[in-house]
Amino acid sequence: MKERLTIVKVGGAIVEDEAQLTALLRDFTAIEGPKILVHGGGRRATKVAAQLGIETQMVGGRRITDGPMLEVVTMVYGGLVNKQVVARLQALGVNAIGLCGADGNIIRSHKRPLKDGIDFGFVGDVDAVDGKTLAALIRAGLTPVIAPLTHDGQGCILNTNADTMASETARALAPDFDVTLIYSFEKAGVLRNPDDDSSLIPVITHADFERYRADGTISGGMLPKIENALAAVDAGVARVIITLATAIDGQHGTVIKV
C-alpha cells in the first residue's frame, strides 16, 4: 500500500491575508503524514511592483512577465512569501524547506510561445517534475513549500501558474504515493452561483465540466483550475478537491472525478 501524501495549493489572496494565512498554516500542520504546500503570491507581487514603479499588465487574468516584472516575482514568490511561510511552518513544528523549480531541478519548463498574438514574456509552461527528488526530500522528513517559479534549464527563471505546478507535482508523485491534491481558496468549492456559498457543486466529472463550461456555470479563472484538477485525476492522482482555505481536511468542497 502506498503512503498517503497531501498536496495543498493555496492562492495568493490567502497568503496575503494574515488571519487566513495563520489559520491555513495551522490546519496544514494538522494534516497527518507527508505533505507539500504550493503557494501563489500575485497580489503581493503587484503591490511591490507598484512601489518600484513597475506597471502590472494582465491579460485574461494572466500576468505579463517582462524583464522587470520577472525580477519582482522572483523576489516576492521565491523570497519574501516563500521564506515567510517556511519560517512560520518551522515555528509550528513542520520541518519545511522552501523551493522553486530551479532548486534541485525539480520543475523544468519552457517559455510560453505567443498565444493569440499575445507575448506573455517570461512565463513558463511545465515540461517535467522530478518526482524522485521530491520523494527523497519527503522521505528525509522534509515538507516542501514550492513557489510558483520554474526554470528552463538554460539559466532562465520563469513565472509559472501555481495551479498547474500543483497538478504537475501531484502527477509526478502519484506513482510513489497515494496523493490527495487540495486546491484551497476563498470559496467553499466550485459554486453554481459565485455569490452563494450554499450553491456548492459537490462532484464534477469530465462530462459535468463540459456541460458547465458550455452553459456558463463555470467560467473565468475557475476553468483552468478545473482543467488542471481533471488532468491530475486522469494521471492517477487518487483524489482532487477544490475547497475553502479553512477546510483543507479533505472532507469538504468539490470533488473532481474522472
C-alpha positions as CSV (number, residue, x, y, z in Angstrom):
1,M,0.0,0.0,0.0
2,K,1.3,3.4,-0.9
3,E,2.0,6.0,1.7
4,R,-0.6,8.9,1.7
5,L,0.7,12.3,0.6
6,T,-1.3,15.5,0.7
7,I,-0.5,18.4,-1.6
8,V,-2.2,21.7,-0.7
9,K,-2.2,24.6,-3.2
10,V,-3.0,28.0,-1.5
11,G,-3.8,31.1,-3.5
12,G,-2.2,34.5,-3.1
13,A,-5.3,36.0,-1.6
14,I,-5.0,33.7,1.3
15,V,-1.2,34.0,1.6
16,E,-1.5,37.8,1.8
17,D,-4.3,37.9,4.5
18,E,-2.7,37.5,7.9
19,A,-5.7,35.9,9.7
20,Q,-6.4,33.5,6.8
21,L,-2.8,32.5,6.4
22,T,-2.4,31.8,10.1
23,A,-5.5,29.6,10.1
24,L,-4.3,27.8,6.9
25,L,-0.8,27.0,8.3
26,R,-2.3,25.7,11.5
27,D,-4.6,23.4,9.6
28,F,-1.8,22.4,7.2
29,T,0.3,21.5,10.2
30,A,-2.5,19.3,11.5
31,I,-2.6,17.2,8.3
32,E,-1.2,13.8,9.2
33,G,1.6,12.2,7.1
34,P,3.8,13.7,4.4
35,K,2.6,16.9,2.7
36,I,3.6,19.6,0.3
37,L,2.4,23.2,0.1
38,V,2.3,25.1,-3.2
39,H,1.6,28.8,-2.9
40,G,0.9,31.9,-5.0
41,G,1.5,35.5,-4.2
42,G,0.3,37.6,-7.1
43,R,-1.3,40.4,-5.1
44,R,1.9,40.9,-3.1
45,A,3.9,41.0,-6.4
46,T,1.5,43.6,-7.8
47,K,1.9,45.7,-4.7
48,V,5.7,45.5,-4.7
49,A,5.9,46.3,-8.4
50,A,3.8,49.4,-7.9
51,Q,6.1,50.5,-5.1
52,L,9.0,50.1,-7.5
53,G,7.2,52.0,-10.3
54,I,6.7,48.9,-12.4
55,E,3.4,48.6,-14.2
56,T,1.4,45.4,-13.9
57,Q,-0.2,44.1,-17.1
58,M,-2.8,41.4,-17.1
59,V,-4.5,39.6,-20.0
60,G,-7.3,37.2,-19.2
61,G,-6.2,37.1,-15.5
62,R,-2.7,36.1,-16.5
63,R,0.3,38.3,-15.6
64,I,2.5,39.6,-18.4
65,T,6.0,39.0,-17.1
66,D,8.6,41.2,-18.8
67,G,12.1,41.6,-17.5
68,P,11.4,44.0,-14.6
69,M,8.3,42.0,-13.6
70,L,10.3,38.8,-13.6
71,E,12.7,40.3,-11.1
72,V,9.7,41.3,-8.9
73,V,8.0,37.9,-8.9
74,T,11.3,36.1,-8.3
75,M,11.9,38.3,-5.3
76,V,8.4,38.1,-4.0
77,Y,7.4,34.5,-4.7
78,G,10.8,32.8,-4.2
79,G,12.0,35.1,-1.4
80,L,9.5,37.1,0.6
81,V,6.4,34.9,0.5
82,N,8.2,31.5,0.4
83,K,10.6,32.2,3.2
84,Q,8.0,33.7,5.4
85,V,5.8,30.6,5.0
86,V,8.7,28.3,5.7
87,A,9.7,30.2,8.8
88,R,6.2,30.1,10.2
89,L,5.8,26.4,9.5
90,Q,9.1,25.8,11.3
91,A,7.6,27.7,14.3
92,L,4.7,25.2,14.2
93,G,7.0,22.2,14.2
94,V,6.9,21.4,10.5
95,N,10.4,20.9,9.0
96,A,9.7,22.9,5.9
97,I,12.1,23.5,3.0
98,G,11.4,26.4,0.5
99,L,11.9,25.6,-3.1
100,C,11.3,26.9,-6.6
101,G,11.5,24.8,-9.8
102,A,15.2,25.5,-10.2
103,D,16.1,24.1,-6.8
104,G,17.2,20.6,-7.3
105,N,16.0,20.8,-10.9
106,I,12.6,19.8,-9.5
107,I,10.4,21.6,-12.1
108,R,11.6,22.4,-15.6
109,S,9.5,24.4,-18.1
110,H,9.7,26.2,-21.4
111,K,8.9,29.8,-22.2
112,R,5.3,30.1,-23.4
113,P,5.0,30.8,-27.1
114,L,2.9,33.5,-28.5
115,K,-0.8,32.8,-27.9
116,D,-3.4,34.6,-30.0
117,G,-0.7,37.2,-30.7
118,I,0.0,37.8,-27.0
119,D,3.5,37.6,-25.7
120,F,3.3,36.7,-22.0
121,G,7.0,37.2,-21.6
122,F,8.9,35.1,-19.1
123,V,6.1,32.8,-18.3
124,G,6.7,29.0,-18.2
125,D,4.6,26.0,-19.2
126,V,5.7,22.9,-17.3
127,D,7.6,20.2,-19.1
128,A,8.7,17.9,-16.3
129,V,8.6,17.5,-12.5
130,D,11.3,15.4,-10.8
131,G,9.1,13.3,-8.5
132,K,12.0,11.2,-7.4
133,T,13.9,14.1,-5.9
134,L,10.7,15.4,-4.2
135,A,10.0,11.9,-2.9
136,A,13.6,11.7,-1.5
137,L,13.1,15.1,0.4
138,I,9.7,13.9,1.8
139,R,11.2,10.6,2.9
140,A,14.0,12.5,4.6
141,G,11.3,14.2,6.8
142,L,11.1,17.5,5.0
143,T,8.0,19.3,3.9
144,P,8.5,21.1,0.5
145,V,7.0,24.6,0.2
146,I,7.0,25.4,-3.5
147,A,6.9,28.9,-5.0
148,P,5.4,29.4,-8.5
149,L,8.7,29.7,-10.3
150,T,10.3,27.2,-12.7
151,H,13.3,27.2,-14.9
152,D,14.1,26.3,-18.5
153,G,17.5,24.6,-17.9
154,Q,19.2,27.4,-19.8
155,G,19.6,29.7,-16.8
156,C,16.2,31.5,-17.0
157,I,13.7,31.6,-14.2
158,L,10.1,31.5,-15.5
159,N,6.9,32.7,-13.8
160,T,4.5,29.7,-13.7
161,N,0.9,29.2,-12.8
162,A,0.7,27.7,-9.2
163,D,-2.4,25.7,-10.0
164,T,-0.5,24.0,-12.9
165,M,2.5,23.4,-10.7
166,A,0.4,21.7,-8.0
167,S,-1.3,19.5,-10.6
168,E,2.0,18.5,-12.3
169,T,3.7,17.9,-8.9
170,A,0.8,15.6,-7.9
171,R,1.0,13.7,-11.1
172,A,4.8,13.2,-10.8
173,L,4.4,11.8,-7.2
174,A,1.3,9.6,-7.9
175,P,3.5,6.6,-8.9
176,D,5.1,6.6,-5.4
177,F,2.3,7.9,-3.2
178,D,-1.4,7.8,-2.6
179,V,-1.9,11.5,-3.5
180,T,-4.6,13.9,-2.4
181,L,-4.5,17.2,-4.1
182,I,-6.4,20.1,-2.5
183,Y,-6.9,23.4,-4.2
184,S,-7.8,25.9,-1.4
185,F,-9.1,29.4,-2.0
186,E,-11.7,31.9,-0.8
187,K,-14.8,29.9,-1.7
188,A,-16.4,26.7,-0.4
189,G,-15.6,25.0,-3.7
190,V,-17.0,25.3,-7.2
191,L,-20.2,27.2,-7.0
192,R,-23.2,27.3,-9.3
193,N,-23.6,30.9,-8.1
194,P,-20.3,32.6,-7.2
195,D,-22.1,34.8,-4.7
196,D,-23.8,32.0,-2.9
197,D,-21.6,29.6,-0.9
198,S,-24.6,27.3,-0.4
199,S,-24.7,26.6,-4.2
200,L,-21.7,24.2,-4.0
201,I,-21.3,21.6,-6.7
202,P,-20.3,18.5,-4.8
203,V,-18.8,16.5,-7.7
204,I,-17.5,17.4,-11.1
205,T,-16.6,14.8,-13.8
206,H,-15.3,15.5,-17.3
207,A,-18.9,15.4,-18.6
208,D,-20.1,17.7,-15.9
209,F,-17.3,20.2,-16.7
210,E,-18.1,20.3,-20.4
211,R,-21.7,20.9,-19.6
212,Y,-21.0,23.6,-17.0
213,R,-18.5,25.3,-19.3
214,A,-21.0,25.3,-22.2
215,D,-23.8,26.8,-20.2
216,G,-21.6,29.4,-18.4
217,T,-22.0,28.0,-14.9
218,I,-18.2,27.7,-14.8
219,S,-16.1,30.5,-16.3
220,G,-13.1,32.7,-15.9
221,G,-10.3,31.6,-13.6
222,M,-12.1,28.5,-12.5
223,L,-11.8,27.0,-15.9
224,P,-8.0,26.4,-15.9
225,K,-8.2,25.3,-12.2
226,I,-10.6,22.5,-13.1
227,E,-8.7,21.6,-16.2
228,N,-5.6,21.1,-14.0
229,A,-7.6,19.1,-11.5
230,L,-9.0,16.8,-14.2
231,A,-5.5,16.4,-15.7
232,A,-4.3,15.2,-12.2
233,V,-7.1,12.6,-11.7
234,D,-6.6,11.4,-15.3
235,A,-2.9,10.8,-14.5
236,G,-3.6,8.7,-11.4
237,V,-3.9,11.2,-8.6
238,A,-6.2,9.5,-6.1
239,R,-8.3,12.4,-5.2
240,V,-8.6,16.1,-6.0
241,I,-10.7,18.6,-4.0
242,I,-11.4,22.3,-4.5
243,T,-12.3,23.8,-1.2
244,L,-12.3,26.7,1.2
245,A,-8.9,27.6,2.7
246,T,-10.3,26.8,6.2
247,A,-11.5,23.3,5.1
248,I,-8.4,21.5,3.9
249,D,-9.0,18.3,5.8
250,G,-10.2,16.6,2.6
251,Q,-13.8,16.3,3.9
252,H,-15.3,19.4,2.2
253,G,-15.6,21.1,-1.1
254,T,-16.0,19.9,-4.7
255,V,-14.5,16.5,-5.6
256,I,-13.1,16.2,-9.1
257,K,-13.6,12.7,-10.6
258,V,-12.8,11.1,-13.9
